[in-house]
Amino acid sequence: MHRLQDLIRLHREGEGSRVIARQLRMGRDTIRHYLRALAAAGLLDGEPEELPELEVLRRALAEQLPPRPPARQVSTLEGWREVIEAMHRRGAGPRAIFDRLRLEHPDFPGSLSALKRLCARFSRERGVAPEEVAIPVETEPGALAQVDFTFVGKLYDPDQGVLRKCWLFLMTLGHSRHMHCQLVFDQKVTTWVRLHVEAFEHFGGVPRVIVPDNLKAAVIRAAFAADDDPAIQRTYRELARHYGFRIDPAPPRSPEKKGKVESNAKYVKRNFFLPRELADVVVARTELQRWVREIAGTRVHGTTGRRPLEVFEAEERVALLPLPSSRYEIVQWKRAQLHRDCHVQIDGAFYSAPWRLVGTDLWARCTRASVVLYHQDERLWTHARVPRGRRSTIESHLPEGRRDLRHRSSEHWLERAKAIGPETLLLVQEVFASDDVLSKLRAVQAIVTHLVKHPRDRAEAAARRARHYDSRSYVAIKNILRQGLDLEPLEQVSRRWSKGSRFARNPQDFKETLYGNAR
């Protein structure tokens, strides 16, 4: 649904299907398919900034595009693969191969489109063809920036006191070739987003298009393909919407499509890292920033023949998009399963969601201060952040009748008993005091949980009767209420003998009777 929001925005801005297909990595037929459905639902008209909510889009598509049976998972040409590959290596095209197989093998089951897909797969497996070579394109000031990570070895991390693998983050402006560099120890989504924010603030503006790589070990690994990771997409797209830039990712295994940043990465490693024996990351970061300003920024670039920093200050800085009025709050989208305890785990902490969704996957929009849980684009709850190992639990998310069982302190259950009445409080106190070794918490939980389901006067009467006859178990109280004994008056029996059977006679009375008869 969040990709369809971008489709609607680009359509409202007047972009054609070719531009939309390139930006969203979608086929033009797919774009037309969705545009027809959205037009039928009346969602295409409006301002680009006022996009339909995700839930509205989901309902509209459910009405306009009912689910279709899943596509075939195994190709019909799998058994003919070796024969087709042999003809393809000899230079035969899909049509020629199809015609021969159809002529010579009446049992050939494949279609021409399936054979074309298989031949395209062979071409990809064989390697880059001449027509796939990237052609250098001149970039207007402020129009484009390319970003990448590159491994630079191990550096000492003073925070952890050990040597750690270190990566260099680069953002290179396409026109001036001016760059922003930073050294980091991870490639997490939050790190990726934070580095973009720092780069924009370093340049004093935002390029109109960002070209990221499908990083092999980190946050954007094939993130914009058909089988992408939507968690990464949502995080990066939210950043793009805040700053107003568009994302145009390089295809997988195509570093030549972002040659400017690739060239700068090699230059930094060759000119900065090789002549220096750097061990501490703090020292390396300080020296790197000085090198970018005084060496990389003032050199004569081999392609442009100009100094990157001078071109940036003279032509590109003013062409960048202005920074927003408010600094971007780093957001991370995560997918997490709701476990049997009605909580999802986010960064080692636990956050509750309605118990009827146990076993389903939820989306979590995570910031420094909050975790917002979503199910099928519908917001469930906004939790405040809690430390690792702690829980944020909303009582209404737990099943009624069982939610109180999570409280394990005797003080909580004494307060619950006191809220019912004084007789219940005395009963609970006596149950807790009945054994100096064995914990009676579970017994008290069962008693209070059962009494609270009944009217206060009946609960108090049942507690009074249980205390009167020294029957303080959950079963006894349950039977009193089930049989209606709490509605009957108490028998006036002596309380001097408080142990044993309810029908036992007082020993003193027995003694007087025995010796009185003897006399």
N, C-alpha and C positions, 0 to 999 in steps of 0.2 A: 504493500500500500504506500510506503514512503517513496518508492520509485515512481509510482503513478502521480504522486504529488508533484514531483519534478517534471513529469510529462505534461501535466496540466499547466504548470508555470511557464514552461518553454512554449507551449502552444499559445497561451495568452499573450506572451511577448512577441508573437508573430514569427517564431522560428519555423522553418520548413522541416519536413520529415527527414531530410538528409542530415541536417544539423542535429536534430533530436536523436537520430539513430547513432551518430558519432558520440554524442555526449553521454547517452545512457547505455551505450553498448547493447542496443536492442535492434532487432530486424525491422525493416520498414513495414513489412506485412504485419508484424506484431503490433507496431505502433498504430497502424490504421485500424487493426482489430479492436484495440482498446479505445481509440478515439471514437469509433462508432458507438461502442457501448456507453462511454461517458457522455457523448452527445445525447443519446437516447434518455439518459438519466438526468439531463439538464445541468451537468456539472462543468462544462467547458467554458461557459461565459463567466466573466468577472474580472477583478483586478488580479495581477500576478501575486500581490502580497497576501491576498485573502484566499488561501487555499482551503479546500474542503477538509474536514477532520477525517482521520484514518477510519473511524468507525462508519462514517457516512459513505466513504468510498467502498468499504467492504460490503455494506448492505446493498449498495447500488450494483456492484458487480455480481453479487449473488443472485440478484434478480435478472440482470441482463445476460450474464454468462454462466449458466448452470454448469456444474462440474461435468467433465468428459471422461470417458474411460482412459486409463493410463496407456501411454504409448508402449510399443513393444520394447523389451529390454535386450533381446538377443537378435542380432542381425540375421536376415534370411540368407545372407551371402557368406556366413561363417564357414560353411563346408566347402566353398569355392574360392577361398582366400588365396591359396597357393597358385591356382591356375590364373586368377585375375592379376595377381602381383607379377607373375612372370610376363604376361602380355604388357602390363604397364611399364615394366623396366625396359622393354623393347621400344617404348615410345608411343604405344597405342593409347588413344584417348578413350574416355568412358563410352561414347557412342559406338566406336568401332568394336570395343570389347563386348558391349551389350549385344550388338547385331550378330557377332560371330557366335556367342553363346546361345542366343535365341535360335539361330539357324541350325547349329550342330547338336544342340542338346535341348530337345523338346521339354525335358523335365526341369529346365532351369527356372528356379522360383523367384529370382530377384527382379526388382524394378530398376529403371534407369536412374531414378533419384537415389536409390540405395547404393547403386554402383558408383555414382558420382561422389557420394559421401565417403565410400571406401577408398576411392582413388585420391581424394583430398587427404585422407589420413595417411596414405602411402607417401604423398608429397611432404607432409609435415615430418614424417619419420625419416625421410631421406635427407632433409636439411634445407637450408635457405636457397631459394631459387633467385636468379638475377632480378626478376621483376619484383621481388620482395625487399630489395635493398632500399634503405631509407635515403631519401633525397633531402639534402640540407635546404631549409626554408628560412628566409629572412624574417626576423621577428620585430614587430613594432615596439616602441618603448612602452613598458608597463603591461604588455599584452600577455606575457607568459613567463613562468618560472618552472624549473625542473628540480625534483628533490630525489635524494637517494641516501642510503646507508652504505658504508663500506667498512670492513674490518681492518683495524690498524694494530692489532696485537694485544698484549696484556700490559695494564698499568696498575699502579698501586692505588687502592681505594682507602683513604684515611678513615672513612666512616666504618668500614668493616675490618680494616687492618690486614687485608690480603690483596694479592694480585688478582685482577679480574679481567676477563675479556672485554675489550673496549671497541666501540664503533664510532665512526665519524659520520655525523649528519651534515649534509650539504644542501643548501637551496641556492641555485644559480639562476640569476635573471637572464632571460633569453636575449635581450638586446645588448645590454652593457657587459654581460658576463661577470658582473659583480656578484659576490657570493657571501653567504652567511654560513659559518661552520661552528659546530659544537661537538664535544666528546661526551658520550654517555655509556653506561654499563648495561643497558637493556634496550629492547625494541618493543616495549609494551605499547598498547594503544594510548594510554595516558601520556607516555613519554613522547610518542609521535605527535600527538596534538599539541602538547606543551612546546615542543620545538618549533612547530609552525607559528604559534603565537609569538614566541621570542623572535623568530625571523621577521615576521611582519613588523614588530615594534623596532627591530634593528633597522629595517629599510624605511620605516616611517610611512608605510603604505602597503597595499595588497595588490599583487598581480591579478589580472582578470582571469587567467587560466593557470591551474597547477597541474603539472604532469608528474605523477608519482610512478614509481616502479612497483611491479608485483614482487615485493621482497620475498626472498627465499626462506628467510628464517624469522619473519616477524609479522608486522601488523597488517600488511596489505597483500598477503599471499593470494593471488588470483581473486582478489576481493570484488572484482567487478565483472567476473565471468558469469555465465548462466548458472553455474553451480557454486556461487560465491558464498562467503560467510556474511550473512546480513548484519551480524553484530558489528563488524568492522565498518560496513557500509553506513550504518545508522550513525555511528560515532563520527566518522569523517564527514558525512553529509551535513550533520548538524553544525560542525565547524565551518563548512563551506557556506551554509546559509547565513551564519552570523556575520561572516566577513564579506560575503557577496561574490566569492570567486567560484569558478566552475572547475570540475575535475575531469581531466582527459587522460586516463591512465594509459601507460605504454602497454602494448600486448606482452603476454608472457614470452620469455626467452627472446626478447627483442631489445637489447641494450642500445642498439643504434638509433632507436626511435627517441632516445633522450641523450643524444651524444654530448650535449653541452655539459651536463652535470657529470657524465661519465669521464669526460676529458678533464674536468676540474678535479675529480676524485683522484685520478692518476697523478695530476700535477701536485696536489697537496701531499700525497704519500711520497712522491719522488723529491720534491723540493723542501718540504718541511720535516717530514719524519725521518727520512734516511740519513741526513747529515747530523741528526741529533740523537743522543742517547737519553731518552726521556723515561723516567720511572714513576714519578708522582703525577697523578691526573690533575691536581691543582696547579702545579707548575706548567704542565702541558697546556692546559686551558688558557692560562695567562699569556704564554708565549705564542699560542696559536692566534689569539685575537690581535696581538701586535703584528704578527706576520701577515695576517689578512689585510690590515690597514696599510702597512709600510712596504710590503713586498708584493703580495698578490694583487693588491688594488692599484699599485703604481707601475706594474710591469707593462710592457707593450704586448698586447694579446696577439698570438700568432695568426689568428683568423681575421680579426677586425682591424689589426694594426693600430689600435688605440688603447689608452689606459682605462681599465674597467671603472675605477673609482671616479675618474674625471667624466666619463660618459654618463655614469649614473647620476652624478650631481648636476650635470648640465642638461640632460635630456630625460632620464628615466624616473627620477624621484617625483617630479611633478605629474608624470603620467600615471602613477600608481593610484589605485582606488584609496580614498581616505579611510583611516582607521575608524571603527565605530566609536560612539561616544562612551560606551562602557566596555571594560576589558572582558574578554570571553571567560566564562566559568567552565573549566574543563569538565566535560561530560563523557561518560563511558557507558555504552549499552552492553548488557550481558544477558545471556540466556541461562536460566537455572531451573532445575526441577523442584517442585514442591514435594517435600518428603513427608513421611508418615506423621511426623511431629508438627505438621502444618507450618513449616518454616523452609525458606530457601537460604542457601549459604552464599554470601557475597563477601569476598575478601576475608574469610575466616569468621565473620559475624553472621548472625541468624535473624531473619526478618519473617514475620508471619504473614499468611494470606488465608483466605477463606478455605475451610477444611474440605469442602466439596470438590476442590480442585486438586486434591492430593494425587500425585502421580503425573500431573501435566507439566509441560514446560511453560514458564512465565518469562516475560522480558523485564529486565531491571534497568532503569535509567539512573545511573550512579553519578553523584557529584560529591564534592568534599563534605557537604553538610547533610545530604539526604539520599534516600534510595526510594524511587517510585516504581511500584510493581504494576505491570500491565498483563492482561490476558486477552488475546485476540484484539489488540489495539484499544482495549477498554481499561481505563485506570482503575486499579483496585484499591490502592492505599499509598500514602506518602509517609515513609518512616524517616525519623531523624537518624543520622549515622550513630552507631554504637561501636565501642572498641572491639577488637578481635577477641573472639571467644564469648562475647556477651550476646544477649537476645533482646530483640524488640518485639514484644508480643501484644497484640490487640485481643482483648477478651472475646469480642464478638466473632473473631476468626476461628475459635475453637468450638467443638460441639457442645451444645447446651446440655448440662448435666454432667459433663466431664471436664469442663474448663477449670473448675476449682481444684481439681486433683493435682494440678501442678504446684500448688502452694504446699511447702513442706515444713513450715514453721508452726509450732503449737500456738504462738501468739495470734496468727491469722485465724485459726479455727476457734480459739477462745472469743475473738471479736465477732466471728460469724454466729457463735452460740449466744453471745450477749445480745446481738441484734434480734434474735428470736424471742428471748425472754430469760428471766432469772432462773427458772427451773431448768431450762436447757443448759444454761451456763454452769449451774451446780452439777448437773449430770455429767457434762464434759470434764469438769475439773475432777470429779470422782473417778471417771474412766482413766484419765491421765495418771492419777495417783494410785490406781489399783495394782500397779506392778512397778517395782523400783528398778527392774532390769530390762524387761521387754518393752519396746516402744509400742504405744497404743495409738499412734498417729493414724494408721489405716482404719482402725475401728472408729475413731472419732470422725474421720472423713466420711465414712459410710453413714454414721448416725446423723450428722449435721446435714449432709446432702439429702438424706431421706426426709428429715423433719422439715426442711425449708420448702418442700413441695406441698405441705399441708397448711391449712389456716393456722394462724398463730395460737388461737385458744386450744385447738386440738393438739398441736405440737407440744405446748406447755403441759397439757393434761397428760399426754403420753409420757413425757419426761418425768412428771411428778409420780405417776403410777410405777414407772420403771425403778425410780429411786426408792419408792415405798416398799416394793417387794424385792429389792436388791437384784433386779434383772437388768443389767446395764449393757447387754449385748445388742448388736444391730438386729439380730433375728427376733429378739424379744420385743424390741420397739416396733419392728415391722408388723409382728403379729398383733400387738396391742391396737395399732391403727387399722389393720386389715379387719379385725374382728369387732372393732368399735368399742373395745373395753375402756378406752379413754373417756367415753361418754357415761360410764357407770360410776357411782360413788365408791370411794375407797372404803375397805373394811377397817373397822376400828380394832386393830390388834396391837398388842404390846410391842414396842420397839426395843425392849430391853434385851431381847435375844435376836441379834441381827445376822446370825450365821445359820446356815443349814436350810432345810426345807421350809417352805411357806406354811406347811401344816404341822411343823414340829411344835411341841408344847414347851413352855418355859420351864427350865429345870427346877426353879424355885416352887412353881405351882405343883410340879410332880412330887417334890419332896414333902410339901405340906399335905398333899392328898394321901401319900403313902403313910406318913407317920400319924396323921390324924385318924386314919382308919385303924391303925394299930392300937392307938389309945382307946 
